[in-house]
Amino acid sequence: MCGIAGSNNFDKAFALYKLNLTRGENSSGFLAISSENFHVVKRQGFFEKKDLIEIVEDKKYDYFLFHSRAPTNSTELEWSYNHTHPFITENYC
């Protein structure tokens, strides 16, 4: 099961993400985005705010999205960067 949260306010998006962790915390993804660039962070487990605060301190991003995931079957238990959202292909997320 997955949880998806987002906002144009980092603190609000992070609070929603934390609420979604009941849906699963096997892996987490974070996307900070503006009209000019984006920044993606993926990890096994869950984020703490301190893990991301340096990224958002410079205020160059307009939107913040989070994804949390629990495997839906036993074959998906092993964590992989490439299987964690958000997916990136060239300049697209």
N, C-alpha and C positions, 0 to 999 in steps of 0.2 A: 504494500500500500504506500501511496505517496502523499505528501503534503506540499502545497504550493502557496507561497505568500509573497506579496509585493506591495510597494507603495512608493510615492515620490518623497517619502520621509524615511530615512534610514532607521531611526528608532522605532517607528511604527512597524515597518517591515520586519525588523528583527523580533519585536514582540509577537507578531503574528507567526513568524517562523517557530519561535519557542513553543507556542501553543500547539503547533502542528506536529511537534516531536512525538506526541502520543501516537501518531500514525506510523512512526518508524524513524529510527536514527542510525540505520546501518551505514548510510552515506548521506552527504549533504553537498549542495552546490549553491554558489552565490554568484549573481550577476549584477554588476553596477554598470549602468549604461547612460550615455548621453547621445546627442545627435552626432558627435564627432568621434567617440571612442567607446570601448567597453573594457571591463576587467572581469575575469572569471577566476573563481577559487573553488576547488573541489577537494573534498577530504573524506576519509573514512570516519564514521562517527558523526559528531555534531559540532557546530561552531559555538564558541564563546564570543561575546561582543569584542573582547580585546583582540581576537584573531583577525578582525576585519576593520577595526577603527582607523588604522593607519591609511587604509585605502580610501576611506570616505572623508577623512579630515580636510583634504584640500578642496572639497566642495565642487569638484569638476563633473560630478555625475548627477543626473536628474532623476533616475529611477533605480530601485533596488528590488531584486527578485531573489527568492530563496526556494530551494527544493530540498525536501527531506524524503528519504526512501527506506522502506523495509522490503526485503526480498519477499516475493510472492511464492517462491518454492525453494526447496533445499539446494537446487543446482545453482542458485543465484547468490549464495551466501558469501562467496569470496569477493572482496572489494576490488574494483578496477577503476582507475581514473577514466578510462575510455568508455565505461558503461555508466558513468555518473552524469546526471544532468547539471547544467545545460551542456548540450552538445555543440561543438564548434566545427564549422566547415568553412574554410577560407575566412571571409569576413562576415559570416553569418552565425548567429547563435540560435 
